[in-house]
Amino acid sequence: MEERLQVLLADLIRAKYSPIAGKEGLLRQVNIELEVLRFQLRQAVDLRAIPLGAQESLLDRLRGIGDQVGGWTRSLAVRAGESRNP
């Protein structure tokens, strides 16, 4: 899970510095990583590797990251629509 978080962080940084055309693919990859992390957290609770309370806190944080990535993705879609309709 720690390694996946590092990949997620690297993808977010790459997206920040990528041209607009490259951002969408990177943000899609971030969403996939977030989804896998959500499942891993559920598995960790099922295996009693982390307490239930910790899972809820971590899921809230991942949800917040997902919301921000979703907003960024929507803003790219709006920009793409504006550039296609001069």
N, CA, C and O atoms as a CHARMM CRD file, in Angstrom:
* protein
*
  344
    1    1 MET  N      0.82400  -1.18800   0.00000 PROA 1      0.00000
    2    1 MET  CA     0.00000   0.00000   0.00000 PROA 1      0.00000
    3    1 MET  C      0.86700   1.25100   0.00000 PROA 1      0.00000
    4    1 MET  O      0.54200   2.24100  -0.65600 PROA 1      0.00000
    5    2 GLU  N      1.97400   1.20200   0.74000 PROA 2      0.00000
    6    2 GLU  CA     2.87000   2.36100   0.74600 PROA 2      0.00000
    7    2 GLU  C      3.46100   2.60500  -0.63600 PROA 2      0.00000
    8    2 GLU  O      3.58000   3.74800  -1.07700 PROA 2      0.00000
    9    3 GLU  N      3.82500   1.53700  -1.30800 PROA 3      0.00000
   10    3 GLU  CA     4.38000   1.67200  -2.65300 PROA 3      0.00000
   11    3 GLU  C      3.33500   2.25200  -3.61100 PROA 3      0.00000
   12    3 GLU  O      3.65900   3.08600  -4.45700 PROA 3      0.00000
   13    4 ARG  N      2.09800   1.81200  -3.47700 PROA 4      0.00000
   14    4 ARG  CA     1.02200   2.31800  -4.32500 PROA 4      0.00000
   15    4 ARG  C      0.80500   3.81100  -4.06200 PROA 4      0.00000
   16    4 ARG  O      0.54700   4.56700  -4.99900 PROA 4      0.00000
   17    5 LEU  N      0.90500   4.24100  -2.81400 PROA 5      0.00000
   18    5 LEU  CA     0.77700   5.66400  -2.49100 PROA 5      0.00000
   19    5 LEU  C      1.89900   6.47600  -3.13300 PROA 5      0.00000
   20    5 LEU  O      1.67700   7.59800  -3.58700 PROA 5      0.00000
   21    6 GLN  N      3.10200   5.90800  -3.17100 PROA 6      0.00000
   22    6 GLN  CA     4.22100   6.59500  -3.81600 PROA 6      0.00000
   23    6 GLN  C      3.97900   6.73200  -5.31600 PROA 6      0.00000
   24    6 GLN  O      4.28400   7.77100  -5.90100 PROA 6      0.00000
   25    7 VAL  N      3.43900   5.70000  -5.93700 PROA 7      0.00000
   26    7 VAL  CA     3.11300   5.74800  -7.36600 PROA 7      0.00000
   27    7 VAL  C      2.04700   6.80800  -7.61300 PROA 7      0.00000
   28    7 VAL  O      2.14000   7.58800  -8.56000 PROA 7      0.00000
   29    8 LEU  N      1.03800   6.82700  -6.75300 PROA 8      0.00000
   30    8 LEU  CA    -0.04800   7.80900  -6.86800 PROA 8      0.00000
   31    8 LEU  C      0.51000   9.23000  -6.77900 PROA 8      0.00000
   32    8 LEU  O      0.15100  10.09100  -7.58200 PROA 8      0.00000
   33    9 LEU  N      1.38000   9.47100  -5.81000 PROA 9      0.00000
   34    9 LEU  CA     1.98700  10.79200  -5.65000 PROA 9      0.00000
   35    9 LEU  C      2.80000  11.16500  -6.88400 PROA 9      0.00000
   36    9 LEU  O      2.71500  12.29400  -7.36800 PROA 9      0.00000
   37   10 ALA  N      3.58300  10.22500  -7.39200 PROA 10     0.00000
   38   10 ALA  CA     4.39500  10.50100  -8.58500 PROA 10     0.00000
   39   10 ALA  C      3.50400  10.82500  -9.78600 PROA 10     0.00000
   40   10 ALA  O      3.81700  11.72800 -10.56300 PROA 10     0.00000
   41   11 ASP  N      2.39800  10.09500  -9.94300 PROA 11     0.00000
   42   11 ASP  CA     1.48300  10.37200 -11.05400 PROA 11     0.00000
   43   11 ASP  C      0.84400  11.75200 -10.92800 PROA 11     0.00000
   44   11 ASP  O      0.66300  12.44600 -11.92800 PROA 11     0.00000
   45   12 LEU  N      0.50600  12.14900  -9.71800 PROA 12     0.00000
   46   12 LEU  CA    -0.06500  13.48100  -9.51500 PROA 12     0.00000
   47   12 LEU  C      0.94200  14.57800  -9.85900 PROA 12     0.00000
   48   12 LEU  O      0.58500  15.59300 -10.45600 PROA 12     0.00000
   49   13 ILE  N      2.18300  14.36700  -9.48400 PROA 13     0.00000
   50   13 ILE  CA     3.22200  15.35100  -9.80000 PROA 13     0.00000
   51   13 ILE  C      3.46100  15.39500 -11.30800 PROA 13     0.00000
   52   13 ILE  O      3.61200  16.47200 -11.88400 PROA 13     0.00000
   53   14 ARG  N      3.49500  14.22000 -11.94900 PROA 14     0.00000
   54   14 ARG  CA     3.64400  14.19000 -13.41100 PROA 14     0.00000
   55   14 ARG  C      2.50200  14.93200 -14.09100 PROA 14     0.00000
   56   14 ARG  O      2.71400  15.68200 -15.04300 PROA 14     0.00000
   57   15 ALA  N      1.29100  14.71400 -13.59500 PROA 15     0.00000
   58   15 ALA  CA     0.12300  15.38300 -14.18200 PROA 15     0.00000
   59   15 ALA  C      0.24200  16.89900 -14.03300 PROA 15     0.00000
   60   15 ALA  O     -0.10400  17.65000 -14.94400 PROA 15     0.00000
   61   16 LYS  N      0.73000  17.33400 -12.88500 PROA 16     0.00000
   62   16 LYS  CA     0.86900  18.77200 -12.64900 PROA 16     0.00000
   63   16 LYS  C      1.76700  19.41800 -13.69700 PROA 16     0.00000
   64   16 LYS  O      1.47900  20.51900 -14.16700 PROA 16     0.00000
   65   17 TYR  N      2.83700  18.75000 -14.06200 PROA 17     0.00000
   66   17 TYR  CA     3.82200  19.33600 -14.96900 PROA 17     0.00000
   67   17 TYR  C      3.67500  18.88200 -16.42300 PROA 17     0.00000
   68   17 TYR  O      4.47800  19.26200 -17.27500 PROA 17     0.00000
   69   18 SER  N      2.66100  18.07600 -16.70600 PROA 18     0.00000
   70   18 SER  CA     2.44300  17.59000 -18.07700 PROA 18     0.00000
   71   18 SER  C      1.62500  18.58300 -18.87800 PROA 18     0.00000
   72   18 SER  O      0.87100  19.37700 -18.31500 PROA 18     0.00000
   73   19 PRO  N      1.77700  18.53700 -20.19600 PROA 19     0.00000
   74   19 PRO  CA     0.89600  19.34200 -21.03700 PROA 19     0.00000
   75   19 PRO  C     -0.54200  18.83600 -20.87400 PROA 19     0.00000
   76   19 PRO  O     -0.76900  17.68900 -20.48800 PROA 19     0.00000
   77   20 ILE  N     -1.48800  19.69500 -21.17000 PROA 20     0.00000
   78   20 ILE  CA    -2.90200  19.36200 -20.95500 PROA 20     0.00000
   79   20 ILE  C     -3.26500  18.03000 -21.59200 PROA 20     0.00000
   80   20 ILE  O     -4.01400  17.25200 -21.00100 PROA 20     0.00000
   81   21 ALA  N     -2.75600  17.75400 -22.77400 PROA 21     0.00000
   82   21 ALA  CA    -3.09800  16.51300 -23.47700 PROA 21     0.00000
   83   21 ALA  C     -2.67900  15.26900 -22.68900 PROA 21     0.00000
   84   21 ALA  O     -3.31900  14.22500 -22.81500 PROA 21     0.00000
   85   22 GLY  N     -1.62900  15.35600 -21.88800 PROA 22     0.00000
   86   22 GLY  CA    -1.14600  14.20200 -21.13500 PROA 22     0.00000
   87   22 GLY  C     -1.76700  14.02800 -19.76800 PROA 22     0.00000
   88   22 GLY  O     -1.66300  12.96000 -19.16600 PROA 22     0.00000
   89   23 LYS  N     -2.41500  15.07200 -19.27000 PROA 23     0.00000
   90   23 LYS  CA    -2.95400  15.03500 -17.91300 PROA 23     0.00000
   91   23 LYS  C     -4.07400  14.01500 -17.75500 PROA 23     0.00000
   92   23 LYS  O     -4.14000  13.32600 -16.73600 PROA 23     0.00000
   93   24 GLU  N     -4.95300  13.90900 -18.74400 PROA 24     0.00000
   94   24 GLU  CA    -6.12700  13.04900 -18.60800 PROA 24     0.00000
   95   24 GLU  C     -5.74300  11.58900 -18.34300 PROA 24     0.00000
   96   24 GLU  O     -6.32500  10.94100 -17.47400 PROA 24     0.00000
   97   25 GLY  N     -4.77900  11.08400 -19.08200 PROA 25     0.00000
   98   25 GLY  CA    -4.34100   9.70500 -18.88700 PROA 25     0.00000
   99   25 GLY  C     -3.72600   9.47800 -17.51700 PROA 25     0.00000
  100   25 GLY  O     -3.96700   8.45300 -16.87900 PROA 25     0.00000
  101   26 LEU  N     -2.93300  10.43600 -17.07200 PROA 26     0.00000
  102   26 LEU  CA    -2.32100  10.31400 -15.75100 PROA 26     0.00000
  103   26 LEU  C     -3.37300  10.36500 -14.65300 PROA 26     0.00000
  104   26 LEU  O     -3.29000   9.61400 -13.68100 PROA 26     0.00000
  105   27 LEU  N     -4.35400  11.23700 -14.79700 PROA 27     0.00000
  106   27 LEU  CA    -5.40800  11.32500 -13.78200 PROA 27     0.00000
  107   27 LEU  C     -6.27700  10.06800 -13.77800 PROA 27     0.00000
  108   27 LEU  O     -6.76000   9.64900 -12.72700 PROA 27     0.00000
  109   28 ARG  N     -6.47200   9.47400 -14.93600 PROA 28     0.00000
  110   28 ARG  CA    -7.19500   8.20000 -15.00600 PROA 28     0.00000
  111   28 ARG  C     -6.41500   7.13200 -14.23400 PROA 28     0.00000
  112   28 ARG  O     -7.00100   6.32900 -13.50800 PROA 28     0.00000
  113   29 GLN  N     -5.09200   7.13200 -14.39900 PROA 29     0.00000
  114   29 GLN  CA    -4.24200   6.18200 -13.67800 PROA 29     0.00000
  115   29 GLN  C     -4.31800   6.42500 -12.17000 PROA 29     0.00000
  116   29 GLN  O     -4.35400   5.47000 -11.39500 PROA 29     0.00000
  117   30 VAL  N     -4.34400   7.67400 -11.75100 PROA 30     0.00000
  118   30 VAL  CA    -4.48100   8.00400 -10.33300 PROA 30     0.00000
  119   30 VAL  C     -5.79200   7.43700  -9.79200 PROA 30     0.00000
  120   30 VAL  O     -5.81700   6.87300  -8.69800 PROA 30     0.00000
  121   31 ASN  N     -6.87300   7.58200 -10.54400 PROA 31     0.00000
  122   31 ASN  CA    -8.15900   7.03700 -10.09400 PROA 31     0.00000
  123   31 ASN  C     -8.11000   5.52800  -9.94300 PROA 31     0.00000
  124   31 ASN  O     -8.70400   4.97700  -9.01600 PROA 31     0.00000
  125   32 ILE  N     -7.41200   4.85700 -10.84200 PROA 32     0.00000
  126   32 ILE  CA    -7.26500   3.40200 -10.72700 PROA 32     0.00000
  127   32 ILE  C     -6.49300   3.05600  -9.46200 PROA 32     0.00000
  128   32 ILE  O     -6.88200   2.15700  -8.71500 PROA 32     0.00000
  129   33 GLU  N     -5.39500   3.77300  -9.22300 PROA 33     0.00000
  130   33 GLU  CA    -4.59400   3.53000  -8.01300 PROA 33     0.00000
  131   33 GLU  C     -5.43200   3.76000  -6.75200 PROA 33     0.00000
  132   33 GLU  O     -5.33800   2.99400  -5.79400 PROA 33     0.00000
  133   34 LEU  N     -6.24200   4.80700  -6.75500 PROA 34     0.00000
  134   34 LEU  CA    -7.11200   5.07800  -5.60500 PROA 34     0.00000
  135   34 LEU  C     -8.10000   3.94000  -5.38200 PROA 34     0.00000
  136   34 LEU  O     -8.34100   3.54100  -4.24300 PROA 34     0.00000
  137   35 GLU  N     -8.66500   3.42500  -6.44800 PROA 35     0.00000
  138   35 GLU  CA    -9.62900   2.33100  -6.32700 PROA 35     0.00000
  139   35 GLU  C     -8.96700   1.07700  -5.76400 PROA 35     0.00000
  140   35 GLU  O     -9.54000   0.39400  -4.91500 PROA 35     0.00000
  141   36 VAL  N     -7.76800   0.77800  -6.23600 PROA 36     0.00000
  142   36 VAL  CA    -7.04400  -0.38400  -5.71600 PROA 36     0.00000
  143   36 VAL  C     -6.72900  -0.18000  -4.23900 PROA 36     0.00000
  144   36 VAL  O     -6.85200  -1.11300  -3.44500 PROA 36     0.00000
  145   37 LEU  N     -6.32500   1.02600  -3.86400 PROA 37     0.00000
  146   37 LEU  CA    -6.05300   1.30800  -2.45200 PROA 37     0.00000
  147   37 LEU  C     -7.29100   1.10600  -1.58400 PROA 37     0.00000
  148   37 LEU  O     -7.19400   0.59100  -0.47000 PROA 37     0.00000
  149   38 ARG  N     -8.44800   1.51100  -2.09000 PROA 38     0.00000
  150   38 ARG  CA    -9.68700   1.31400  -1.32300 PROA 38     0.00000
  151   38 ARG  C     -9.92200  -0.16800  -1.05000 PROA 38     0.00000
  152   38 ARG  O    -10.27900  -0.55100   0.06400 PROA 38     0.00000
  153   39 PHE  N     -9.72000  -0.99500  -2.06800 PROA 39     0.00000
  154   39 PHE  CA    -9.89700  -2.43600  -1.88600 PROA 39     0.00000
  155   39 PHE  C     -8.84900  -3.00200  -0.93500 PROA 39     0.00000
  156   39 PHE  O     -9.15900  -3.85600  -0.10500 PROA 39     0.00000
  157   40 GLN  N     -7.61500  -2.53100  -1.05200 PROA 40     0.00000
  158   40 GLN  CA    -6.56300  -3.01000  -0.16400 PROA 40     0.00000
  159   40 GLN  C     -6.86600  -2.65500   1.29300 PROA 40     0.00000
  160   40 GLN  O     -6.60400  -3.44700   2.19800 PROA 40     0.00000
  161   41 LEU  N     -7.41200  -1.47200   1.50800 PROA 41     0.00000
  162   41 LEU  CA    -7.78300  -1.08900   2.87300 PROA 41     0.00000
  163   41 LEU  C     -8.85300  -2.01800   3.43200 PROA 41     0.00000
  164   41 LEU  O     -8.78000  -2.44400   4.58400 PROA 41     0.00000
  165   42 ARG  N     -9.84500  -2.32600   2.60600 PROA 42     0.00000
  166   42 ARG  CA   -10.89600  -3.24600   3.06000 PROA 42     0.00000
  167   42 ARG  C    -10.31300  -4.62000   3.39600 PROA 42     0.00000
  168   42 ARG  O    -10.69400  -5.24900   4.38400 PROA 42     0.00000
  169   43 GLN  N     -9.38700  -5.06800   2.55600 PROA 43     0.00000
  170   43 GLN  CA    -8.73700  -6.35200   2.82500 PROA 43     0.00000
  171   43 GLN  C     -7.92600  -6.30100   4.11400 PROA 43     0.00000
  172   43 GLN  O     -7.92600  -7.25500   4.89200 PROA 43     0.00000
  173   44 ALA  N     -7.24000  -5.19400   4.33600 PROA 44     0.00000
  174   44 ALA  CA    -6.43100  -5.04700   5.54900 PROA 44     0.00000
  175   44 ALA  C     -7.30500  -5.11900   6.79400 PROA 44     0.00000
  176   44 ALA  O     -6.89500  -5.69000   7.80400 PROA 44     0.00000
  177   45 VAL  N     -8.49500  -4.55100   6.73300 PROA 45     0.00000
  178   45 VAL  CA    -9.41200  -4.62900   7.87000 PROA 45     0.00000
  179   45 VAL  C     -9.90800  -6.06000   8.03000 PROA 45     0.00000
  180   45 VAL  O     -9.96400  -6.58100   9.14400 PROA 45     0.00000
  181   46 ASP  N    -10.26700  -6.69400   6.92300 PROA 46     0.00000
  182   46 ASP  CA   -10.73400  -8.08900   6.99000 PROA 46     0.00000
  183   46 ASP  C     -9.68000  -9.01000   7.59200 PROA 46     0.00000
  184   46 ASP  O    -10.00500  -9.95600   8.31000 PROA 46     0.00000
  185   47 LEU  N     -8.42200  -8.72500   7.29400 PROA 47     0.00000
  186   47 LEU  CA    -7.32000  -9.52100   7.83000 PROA 47     0.00000
  187   47 LEU  C     -6.88100  -9.04800   9.21600 PROA 47     0.00000
  188   47 LEU  O     -5.95100  -9.59400   9.80900 PROA 47     0.00000
  189   48 ARG  N     -7.55800  -8.03900   9.70700 PROA 48     0.00000
  190   48 ARG  CA    -7.26300  -7.43700  11.01900 PROA 48     0.00000
  191   48 ARG  C     -5.83800  -6.87700  11.08300 PROA 48     0.00000
  192   48 ARG  O     -5.20100  -6.88200  12.13700 PROA 48     0.00000
  193   49 ALA  N     -5.35200  -6.39500   9.93400 PROA 49     0.00000
  194   49 ALA  CA    -4.03000  -5.77300   9.87400 PROA 49     0.00000
  195   49 ALA  C     -4.08800  -4.31900  10.33700 PROA 49     0.00000
  196   49 ALA  O     -3.09900  -3.77500  10.82800 PROA 49     0.00000
  197   50 ILE  N     -5.25500  -3.69900  10.17500 PROA 50     0.00000
  198   50 ILE  CA    -5.46800  -2.34700  10.69000 PROA 50     0.00000
  199   50 ILE  C     -6.84400  -2.29400  11.35400 PROA 50     0.00000
  200   50 ILE  O     -7.75300  -3.02500  10.96100 PROA 50     0.00000
  201   51 PRO  N     -6.99500  -1.43600  12.35400 PROA 51     0.00000
  202   51 PRO  CA    -8.29000  -1.33900  13.03500 PROA 51     0.00000
  203   51 PRO  C     -9.34900  -0.65900  12.15000 PROA 51     0.00000
  204   51 PRO  O     -9.02300   0.12400  11.25800 PROA 51     0.00000
  205   52 LEU  N    -10.59300  -0.97100  12.41500 PROA 52     0.00000
  206   52 LEU  CA   -11.70400  -0.43900  11.63600 PROA 52     0.00000
  207   52 LEU  C    -11.70900   1.09400  11.63700 PROA 52     0.00000
  208   52 LEU  O    -11.94200   1.70800  10.59700 PROA 52     0.00000
  209   53 GLY  N    -11.45800   1.70900  12.78200 PROA 53     0.00000
  210   53 GLY  CA   -11.44400   3.17600  12.87100 PROA 53     0.00000
  211   53 GLY  C    -10.39900   3.79700  11.95900 PROA 53     0.00000
  212   53 GLY  O    -10.62600   4.85600  11.37400 PROA 53     0.00000
  213   54 ALA  N     -9.26200   3.14000  11.84100 PROA 54     0.00000
  214   54 ALA  CA    -8.20500   3.64600  10.95500 PROA 54     0.00000
  215   54 ALA  C     -8.64700   3.54700   9.50100 PROA 54     0.00000
  216   54 ALA  O     -8.33300   4.42000   8.69300 PROA 54     0.00000
  217   55 GLN  N     -9.37200   2.49100   9.16900 PROA 55     0.00000
  218   55 GLN  CA    -9.84800   2.31900   7.80100 PROA 55     0.00000
  219   55 GLN  C    -10.76300   3.47700   7.41900 PROA 55     0.00000
  220   55 GLN  O    -10.63500   4.04400   6.33400 PROA 55     0.00000
  221   56 GLU  N    -11.67400   3.82100   8.30200 PROA 56     0.00000
  222   56 GLU  CA   -12.61900   4.89700   7.98900 PROA 56     0.00000
  223   56 GLU  C    -11.89600   6.21800   7.77200 PROA 56     0.00000
  224   56 GLU  O    -12.23400   6.96300   6.85200 PROA 56     0.00000
  225   57 SER  N    -10.91400   6.51500   8.60100 PROA 57     0.00000
  226   57 SER  CA   -10.14300   7.74200   8.44700 PROA 57     0.00000
  227   57 SER  C     -9.37700   7.74800   7.12000 PROA 57     0.00000
  228   57 SER  O     -9.36400   8.75000   6.40600 PROA 57     0.00000
  229   58 LEU  N     -8.74800   6.63200   6.80400 PROA 58     0.00000
  230   58 LEU  CA    -7.98200   6.54000   5.55700 PROA 58     0.00000
  231   58 LEU  C     -8.89700   6.60800   4.34200 PROA 58     0.00000
  232   58 LEU  O     -8.55600   7.24600   3.34600 PROA 58     0.00000
  233   59 LEU  N    -10.06100   5.95400   4.41400 PROA 59     0.00000
  234   59 LEU  CA   -11.00600   6.02500   3.30200 PROA 59     0.00000
  235   59 LEU  C    -11.49700   7.45600   3.08200 PROA 59     0.00000
  236   59 LEU  O    -11.69000   7.88100   1.94300 PROA 59     0.00000
  237   60 ASP  N    -11.69600   8.18900   4.16600 PROA 60     0.00000
  238   60 ASP  CA   -12.09600   9.59400   4.04100 PROA 60     0.00000
  239   60 ASP  C    -11.02100  10.39900   3.31500 PROA 60     0.00000
  240   60 ASP  O    -11.32600  11.23500   2.46500 PROA 60     0.00000
  241   61 ARG  N     -9.78500  10.14300   3.65200 PROA 61     0.00000
  242   61 ARG  CA    -8.68500  10.85700   2.98800 PROA 61     0.00000
  243   61 ARG  C     -8.59600  10.48900   1.51300 PROA 61     0.00000
  244   61 ARG  O     -8.39800  11.35400   0.66000 PROA 61     0.00000
  245   62 LEU  N     -8.74200   9.20300   1.21700 PROA 62     0.00000
  246   62 LEU  CA    -8.71700   8.78100  -0.18800 PROA 62     0.00000
  247   62 LEU  C     -9.89800   9.37100  -0.95000 PROA 62     0.00000
  248   62 LEU  O     -9.76300   9.74700  -2.11500 PROA 62     0.00000
  249   63 ARG  N    -11.04300   9.45300  -0.30300 PROA 63     0.00000
  250   63 ARG  CA   -12.22000  10.06000  -0.93500 PROA 63     0.00000
  251   63 ARG  C    -11.94300  11.53100  -1.25700 PROA 63     0.00000
  252   63 ARG  O    -12.32500  12.02200  -2.32000 PROA 63     0.00000
  253   64 GLY  N    -11.28500  12.21800  -0.34300 PROA 64     0.00000
  254   64 GLY  CA   -10.93300  13.62500  -0.57900 PROA 64     0.00000
  255   64 GLY  C     -9.99100  13.78200  -1.75800 PROA 64     0.00000
  256   64 GLY  O    -10.15300  14.68900  -2.57400 PROA 64     0.00000
  257   65 ILE  N     -9.00200  12.89300  -1.84600 PROA 65     0.00000
  258   65 ILE  CA    -8.08200  12.93200  -2.98400 PROA 65     0.00000
  259   65 ILE  C     -8.85100  12.65900  -4.26900 PROA 65     0.00000
  260   65 ILE  O     -8.65100  13.33500  -5.27800 PROA 65     0.00000
  261   66 GLY  N     -9.73300  11.66300  -4.22400 PROA 66     0.00000
  262   66 GLY  CA   -10.54000  11.33200  -5.39300 PROA 66     0.00000
  263   66 GLY  C    -11.41400  12.49100  -5.83000 PROA 66     0.00000
  264   66 GLY  O    -11.57000  12.73600  -7.02600 PROA 66     0.00000
  265   67 ASP  N    -11.98900  13.21100  -4.86400 PROA 67     0.00000
  266   67 ASP  CA   -12.80800  14.38000  -5.19400 PROA 67     0.00000
  267   67 ASP  C    -11.97700  15.44900  -5.90200 PROA 67     0.00000
  268   67 ASP  O    -12.43400  16.06100  -6.86700 PROA 67     0.00000
  269   68 GLN  N    -10.76500  15.66600  -5.41900 PROA 68     0.00000
  270   68 GLN  CA    -9.89900  16.66800  -6.03700 PROA 68     0.00000
  271   68 GLN  C     -9.47500  16.24700  -7.44200 PROA 68     0.00000
  272   68 GLN  O     -9.44400  17.07100  -8.35500 PROA 68     0.00000
  273   69 VAL  N     -9.15100  14.97500  -7.61300 PROA 69     0.00000
  274   69 VAL  CA    -8.78000  14.47200  -8.93800 PROA 69     0.00000
  275   69 VAL  C     -9.97000  14.57600  -9.88300 PROA 69     0.00000
  276   69 VAL  O     -9.81200  14.93200 -11.05100 PROA 69     0.00000
  277   70 GLY  N    -11.16000  14.26500  -9.37700 PROA 70     0.00000
  278   70 GLY  CA   -12.36300  14.39300 -10.19400 PROA 70     0.00000
  279   70 GLY  C    -12.60200  15.82900 -10.63500 PROA 70     0.00000
  280   70 GLY  O    -12.97200  16.07500 -11.78300 PROA 70     0.00000
  281   71 GLY  N    -12.39200  16.77400  -9.72900 PROA 71     0.00000
  282   71 GLY  CA   -12.53200  18.18900 -10.07600 PROA 71     0.00000
  283   71 GLY  C    -11.51900  18.61300 -11.12200 PROA 71     0.00000
  284   71 GLY  O    -11.84100  19.36500 -12.04200 PROA 71     0.00000
  285   72 TRP  N    -10.30900  18.13500 -10.98000 PROA 72     0.00000
  286   72 TRP  CA    -9.25200  18.45400 -11.94100 PROA 72     0.00000
  287   72 TRP  C     -9.61900  17.87300 -13.30900 PROA 72     0.00000
  288   72 TRP  O     -9.45600  18.53700 -14.33200 PROA 72     0.00000
  289   73 THR  N    -10.11000  16.64300 -13.32200 PROA 73     0.00000
  290   73 THR  CA   -10.50600  15.99300 -14.57000 PROA 73     0.00000
  291   73 THR  C    -11.65100  16.74600 -15.23600 PROA 73     0.00000
  292   73 THR  O    -11.63400  16.95200 -16.45000 PROA 73     0.00000
  293   74 ARG  N    -12.63700  17.15600 -14.45700 PROA 74     0.00000
  294   74 ARG  CA   -13.76100  17.92100 -15.01400 PROA 74     0.00000
  295   74 ARG  C    -13.29100  19.25600 -15.57500 PROA 74     0.00000
  296   74 ARG  O    -13.78300  19.70100 -16.61200 PROA 74     0.00000
  297   75 SER  N    -12.34300  19.89800 -14.89800 PROA 75     0.00000
  298   75 SER  CA   -11.85300  21.18400 -15.40300 PROA 75     0.00000
  299   75 SER  C    -11.11600  20.99500 -16.72900 PROA 75     0.00000
  300   75 SER  O    -11.17000  21.86400 -17.59900 PROA 75     0.00000
  301   76 LEU  N    -10.43200  19.86700 -16.88500 PROA 76     0.00000
  302   76 LEU  CA    -9.76700  19.58400 -18.15800 PROA 76     0.00000
  303   76 LEU  C    -10.79900  19.36800 -19.26700 PROA 76     0.00000
  304   76 LEU  O    -10.59800  19.79700 -20.40300 PROA 76     0.00000
  305   77 ALA  N    -11.90300  18.70100 -18.92600 PROA 77     0.00000
  306   77 ALA  CA   -12.96100  18.46500 -19.91300 PROA 77     0.00000
  307   77 ALA  C    -13.57800  19.78600 -20.35000 PROA 77     0.00000
  308   77 ALA  O    -13.88400  19.97100 -21.52800 PROA 77     0.00000
  309   78 VAL  N    -13.76100  20.70200 -19.40800 PROA 78     0.00000
  310   78 VAL  CA   -14.31500  22.02100 -19.74100 PROA 78     0.00000
  311   78 VAL  C    -13.34200  22.77000 -20.65000 PROA 78     0.00000
  312   78 VAL  O    -13.74800  23.37000 -21.64500 PROA 78     0.00000
  313   79 ARG  N    -12.06300  22.73000 -20.30200 PROA 79     0.00000
  314   79 ARG  CA   -11.05900  23.39500 -21.13800 PROA 79     0.00000
  315   79 ARG  C    -11.03000  22.81300 -22.53300 PROA 79     0.00000
  316   79 ARG  O    -10.92500  23.54900 -23.51400 PROA 79     0.00000
  317   80 ALA  N    -11.12300  21.49100 -22.63300 PROA 80     0.00000
  318   80 ALA  CA   -11.11000  20.83500 -23.94300 PROA 80     0.00000
  319   80 ALA  C    -12.33100  21.28600 -24.75200 PROA 80     0.00000
  320   80 ALA  O    -12.22100  21.52100 -25.95500 PROA 80     0.00000
  321   81 GLY  N    -13.47500  21.40600 -24.10900 PROA 81     0.00000
  322   81 GLY  CA   -14.67500  21.87300 -24.79500 PROA 81     0.00000
  323   81 GLY  C    -14.54900  23.30300 -25.25700 PROA 81     0.00000
  324   81 GLY  O    -15.03200  23.65400 -26.33300 PROA 81     0.00000
  325   82 GLU  N    -13.90200  24.14000 -24.45400 PROA 82     0.00000
  326   82 GLU  CA   -13.71000  25.54600 -24.83500 PROA 82     0.00000
  327   82 GLU  C    -12.77000  25.65800 -26.01800 PROA 82     0.00000
  328   82 GLU  O    -12.98500  26.48600 -26.90300 PROA 82     0.00000
  329   83 SER  N    -11.72300  24.83200 -26.04700 PROA 83     0.00000
  330   83 SER  CA   -10.75900  24.93200 -27.14800 PROA 83     0.00000
  331   83 SER  C    -11.33500  24.37400 -28.45200 PROA 83     0.00000
  332   83 SER  O    -10.87000  24.72800 -29.53500 PROA 83     0.00000
  333   84 ARG  N    -12.33500  23.51200 -28.35500 PROA 84     0.00000
  334   84 ARG  CA   -12.95400  22.96700 -29.57100 PROA 84     0.00000
  335   84 ARG  C    -14.03200  23.90700 -30.11700 PROA 84     0.00000
  336   84 ARG  O    -14.39300  23.82200 -31.29100 PROA 84     0.00000
  337   85 ASN  N    -14.53700  24.79100 -29.28000 PROA 85     0.00000
  338   85 ASN  CA   -15.59800  25.73300 -29.69000 PROA 85     0.00000
  339   85 ASN  C    -15.09500  27.16800 -29.63100 PROA 85     0.00000
  340   85 ASN  O    -15.40600  27.89400 -28.68700 PROA 85     0.00000
  341   86 PRO  N    -14.32500  27.58200 -30.62200 PROA 86     0.00000
  342   86 PRO  CA   -13.73600  28.93600 -30.57400 PROA 86     0.00000
  343   86 PRO  C    -14.77500  30.02500 -30.73500 PROA 86     0.00000
  344   86 PRO  O    -14.43700  31.20900 -30.71600 PROA 86     0.00000
